[in-house]
Amino acid sequence: MKLKQINIKNYKLFKDFKIDFLDKENNILNLIVIAGINGSGKTTLFEYIIDSFNYEYKELNGTTSLTIDLPSYKEIKKLTINGHISHKLKELYGENAIDVASEIAKKIIYLKVSDNQKDMVISQIKNFIDMIKDNNEELTIKEANQKATDEINSIFNGLELKTKFKGISKDIKREILFENDVSENIHLEELSTGEQQLFIRALSLKMMSLKDSIILIDEPEISLHPNWQNHILKIYNNIAKSGNNQLIVATHSPQIISSTPNESLRVLIKNNINIEAKKFNKTYGSEIEEVLADFMDTKYLRTPEVSLMIEDMWKFLNTREIEAFEIVYDKLIKILDINDNDLVLARLQLAKQKS
């Protein structure tokens, strides 16, 4: 099941909003990244998607186009939902519409920022390891544990984590254990906030074994080091692809935006009272400063006080007000490194002017 296009009329802050999830050849994308500053509507868009599939929600105004392929309802290959899903399902299934809607709704997975799935993940990991043991009777208990551990740790290839999943303790408590870079055993609650966020979210998706679902992830960058943010999209996408799922991520992380394929990025931009979803052709691999300035509408790339001083420095230099320039330059040299790019360029231009 995959979303193709959404048109929204008067839903919360969306007045007349359109967004598609198609590539240049009009094929439905498996990965979409929704970017934008705070208040641009990223979370609201996710709420609209959830409400669209809520059979009891009656107050939606707009259209949602998607393709559905459910084992029990093969005839729903391409379904356009007008306004609310119940309208179309009642037309097709009459009294059975609620049952169909319930099955469809199970295919929408929403990982919110506030979700704490620690207990569920712990239970799922234990079940996963037990399943490995049951399905590989030729392996010893130790070999089965190692197979499960290797498979879990392989999810995070590329992150260069100092902490790795180790397995389950051998005592009656069967606690989930991790191992740090000095081979010490640590428990899940002893991990850093970023490590807990990373392991819990990624493992919860992996353990769900989702198929043909729409996965919504809100701000996966929360508490993650920038180096991890550069790789986290690939990790989530690899998990989603294995089950033919569609992954839709909402973010304002420049690292995630820069790691997003060009065709998959949609940037939400406020235009007076309306919000537009814009596409960009050259975002993948962009430098972080470029992403902040061009796609995230960041006014200052430095601390505002320093940025304003640098603006004054260049203004005085360009108008050849040398005394004023030197006063500002002397203040900046006490704050910034002497090899700061702006200071180096300013000294070069001053030298040219004097020559």
C-alpha positions in Angstrom: 0.0 0.0 0.0 1.5 3.3 -1.0 0.4 7.0 -1.1 0.4 8.7 -4.5 -0.9 12.2 -4.0 -2.8 14.2 -1.3 -5.0 17.3 -1.8 -6.1 19.0 1.4 -8.8 21.6 1.8 -9.1 23.5 5.1 -7.5 21.0 7.5 -5.9 22.9 10.4 -3.2 25.1 8.9 -3.6 23.6 5.4 -6.0 25.8 3.4 -5.4 24.6 -0.2 -2.5 22.1 -0.2 -1.2 19.6 -2.7 1.6 17.2 -2.5 2.6 14.2 -4.6 4.9 11.2 -3.9 5.9 10.6 -7.6 9.2 10.5 -9.4 9.8 12.2 -12.8 8.3 9.2 -14.6 5.2 9.3 -12.3 6.1 6.2 -10.5 5.2 6.1 -6.8 8.2 6.7 -4.6 9.2 4.3 -1.9 11.0 7.0 0.1 9.8 10.6 0.7 11.4 13.1 3.0 9.2 16.0 4.2 11.4 19.0 5.3 10.6 22.4 6.6 11.1 24.8 9.5 9.0 24.5 12.7 5.4 25.3 12.0 5.5 24.5 8.3 3.0 21.6 8.7 5.2 18.5 8.7 3.5 16.9 11.7 0.1 18.2 10.6 0.5 16.4 7.3 1.1 13.1 9.2 -2.0 13.8 11.3 -4.0 14.3 8.1 -2.8 11.0 6.7 -3.8 9.2 10.0 -7.2 10.9 10.1 -7.8 9.9 6.4 -7.6 6.2 7.4 -9.6 6.7 10.6 -13.1 5.3 9.7 -14.7 7.3 12.5 -13.3 10.6 11.6 -15.9 12.5 9.6 -14.5 16.0 9.1 -11.9 15.7 6.4 -12.2 17.8 3.2 -9.8 16.9 0.4 -8.7 13.8 -1.6 -6.1 11.2 -1.0 -4.8 9.0 -3.9 -3.2 5.7 -3.1 -2.7 2.2 -4.3 -3.7 -0.7 -2.0 -2.8 -4.3 -2.4 -4.2 -6.3 0.6 -4.3 -10.1 0.6 -7.9 -10.3 1.7 -9.1 -7.6 -0.7 -7.3 -8.1 -4.0 -9.9 -6.1 -5.9 -8.7 -2.9 -4.2 -5.7 -2.5 -6.4 -6.0 1.2 -7.1 -8.3 3.2 -4.8 -8.9 7.0 -4.8 -10.3 8.2 -1.5 -12.5 11.2 -1.9 -12.7 13.3 1.3 -12.8 10.4 3.7 -12.0 6.7 3.3 -15.4 5.7 4.5 -17.1 7.2 1.5 -15.4 5.0 -1.0 -15.4 1.9 1.2 -19.2 2.2 1.9 -19.8 2.4 -1.8 -17.7 -0.8 -2.4 -18.4 -2.9 0.6 -21.5 -1.7 2.3 -21.8 -3.2 5.8 -18.3 -4.8 5.5 -16.7 -1.4 5.0 -15.7 -1.1 8.6 -13.8 -4.4 8.5 -12.0 -3.4 5.3 -11.1 0.0 6.8 -9.7 -1.7 9.9 -7.4 -3.9 7.8 -6.2 -0.9 5.8 -5.6 1.2 9.0 -3.3 -1.5 10.3 -1.0 -0.8 7.3 -0.3 2.8 8.6 2.6 2.9 11.1 3.3 6.2 12.8 6.4 6.7 14.9 6.0 9.9 16.8 8.7 11.9 18.5 7.1 11.3 21.9 6.6 7.5 21.4 8.5 5.4 23.9 8.5 1.8 22.7 11.2 0.5 25.0 9.1 -2.3 26.6 7.7 -3.4 23.3 11.2 -3.5 21.7 12.6 -5.6 24.6 9.8 -8.1 24.2 10.2 -8.2 20.4 14.0 -8.8 20.7 13.4 -11.7 23.1 10.8 -13.2 20.7 13.2 -12.6 17.7 16.0 -14.5 19.4 13.7 -17.3 20.4 12.4 -17.5 16.8 16.0 -17.8 15.5 16.6 -20.7 17.9 13.3 -22.5 17.0 13.9 -22.1 13.2 17.6 -23.3 13.3 17.5 -26.5 15.3 20.9 -27.5 13.8 22.5 -24.6 15.6 23.7 -24.7 19.2 22.1 -22.2 21.6 25.3 -20.1 21.5 25.4 -20.2 17.7 21.7 -19.2 17.5 22.3 -16.3 19.9 25.3 -15.2 17.7 23.2 -15.4 14.5 20.5 -13.2 16.1 23.0 -10.8 17.5 24.8 -10.4 14.1 21.5 -9.8 12.3 20.4 -7.1 14.8 23.8 -5.3 14.7 23.9 -5.5 10.9 21.0 -3.0 10.8 23.4 -0.3 12.0 26.2 -0.9 9.5 27.9 2.4 8.6 27.2 4.2 11.9 30.5 3.2 13.5 28.7 2.7 16.9 30.8 2.3 20.0 28.0 0.4 21.6 26.6 -2.8 20.1 23.8 -5.3 20.9 25.2 -8.3 22.8 22.2 -10.5 23.5 20.1 -11.6 26.5 21.5 -12.3 30.0 21.6 -16.0 31.0 19.8 -15.5 34.3 16.1 -15.8 34.9 15.5 -12.1 34.2 16.6 -12.5 30.5 17.6 -8.8 30.3 18.6 -7.1 27.1 22.4 -6.4 27.1 24.6 -4.2 25.1 28.4 -4.0 25.0 30.4 -0.8 25.0 33.8 -0.1 23.4 35.7 -1.5 26.4 33.6 -4.8 26.4 31.5 -3.9 29.4 27.9 -5.1 29.6 25.4 -2.3 29.8 21.6 -2.3 30.0 19.2 -0.5 27.6 18.4 2.2 30.2 22.1 2.9 30.7 22.6 3.9 27.1 22.8 7.6 26.2 19.6 9.3 25.1 20.8 9.2 21.5 21.7 5.5 21.6 18.3 4.6 23.1 16.5 6.6 20.5 18.5 5.0 17.7 18.2 1.4 18.9 14.6 1.6 20.0 13.2 3.2 16.8 15.2 1.1 14.3 14.7 -2.2 16.2 11.0 -1.6 16.6 10.7 -1.2 12.8 12.9 -4.2 12.2 11.0 -6.4 14.6 7.6 -5.5 13.2 8.5 -7.2 10.0 6.2 -4.9 8.1 5.0 -5.6 4.6 3.2 -3.3 2.1 2.7 -0.6 4.8 3.1 3.1 4.9 5.6 4.1 7.6 5.6 7.6 9.0 8.6 8.7 11.1 8.5 12.1 12.7 12.0 13.8 13.3 14.2 10.7 13.4 17.2 13.0 14.1 16.1 13.7 17.7 19.1 13.2 20.1 21.3 11.8 17.4 24.8 12.9 16.7 25.2 14.7 13.3 27.3 11.7 12.1 24.5 9.4 12.8 22.0 11.7 11.1 24.0 11.4 7.9 23.3 7.6 7.9 20.0 7.2 9.7 17.8 7.7 6.5 19.6 4.8 4.8 19.1 2.5 7.8 15.4 3.2 8.0 15.0 2.9 4.2 16.8 -0.4 4.1 14.4 -1.8 6.8 11.4 -0.4 4.9 12.5 -1.7 1.5 12.8 -5.3 2.7 9.0 -5.5 3.0 8.0 -3.3 0.0 6.9 -0.5 2.4 6.7 3.2 1.7 8.7 5.3 4.1 7.8 8.9 4.7 10.0 10.9 7.0 9.5 14.4 8.5 12.6 16.3 9.4 14.4 19.6 9.8 17.8 18.0 10.0 20.2 19.4 7.3 22.2 16.2 7.5 19.1 14.1 6.6 18.1 16.5 3.9 21.6 16.4 2.3 21.4 12.6 2.3 18.0 12.5 0.6 17.8 11.6 -3.1 16.7 14.7 -5.1 13.4 13.1 -6.3 12.4 12.1 -2.8 12.6 15.5 -1.1 9.6 17.7 -0.5 10.1 21.0 1.3 7.1 22.7 3.0 7.2 26.5 2.6 4.8 29.0 4.0 3.5 31.4 1.4 1.3 34.0 3.1 -1.6 31.9 4.6 -0.9 28.9 2.4 1.7 26.2 2.5 3.4 24.8 -0.6 5.3 21.6 -1.1 8.3 22.4 -3.3 10.7 20.1 -5.1 14.4 20.8 -5.6 16.7 19.3 -8.2 20.1 19.6 -6.5 19.9 18.8 -2.8 21.6 15.4 -2.5 25.1 15.8 -1.2 24.8 19.5 -0.5 26.9 21.2 2.1 25.2 21.8 5.4 25.5 25.6 5.2 23.8 25.5 1.8 21.0 23.3 3.1 20.4 25.7 6.0 20.4 28.8 3.8 18.6 27.5 0.7 16.1 24.9 2.0 15.5 25.7 5.7 15.3 29.5 5.5 18.0 29.9 8.1 18.7 33.7 8.4 22.0 33.4 10.3 24.5 30.5 9.9 26.4 31.8 12.9 25.4 33.2 16.2 23.3 36.3 15.3 25.5 38.7 17.2 28.6 37.5 15.3 26.8 37.4 12.0 25.7 41.1 12.3 29.3 42.1 13.2 30.6 40.3 10.1 28.0 42.1 8.0 29.2 45.4 9.4 32.8 44.5 8.8 32.2 43.7 5.1 30.0 46.9 4.7 32.8 49.1 6.1 35.4 47.3 4.0 33.5 47.6 0.8 32.8 51.3 1.4 36.4 51.8 2.3 35.6 53.1 5.8 38.9 51.6 7.1 38.7 52.9 10.7 35.3 51.6 11.3 36.3 48.3 9.6 39.3 47.9 11.9 37.2 48.5 15.1 34.8 45.7 14.1 37.7 43.5 12.9 39.5 43.8 16.2 36.4 42.7 18.1 35.9 39.7 15.8 39.6 38.6 16.0 39.0 38.2 19.8 36.0 36.0 19.2 36.9 34.0 16.1 39.9 32.0 15.1 42.4 34.0 13.1 42.0 31.6 10.2 38.2 32.0 10.1 37.2 32.2 6.4 35.6 35.7 6.6 38.5 37.1 8.5 41.1 35.7 6.0 39.1 37.0 3.0 38.7 40.4 4.7 42.5 40.7 5.2 43.1 39.8 1.6 40.6 42.4 0.3 42.1 45.0 2.6 45.6 44.2 1.2 44.3 44.6 -2.3 42.8 47.9 -1.5 46.0 49.2 0.1 48.1 48.1 -2.9 
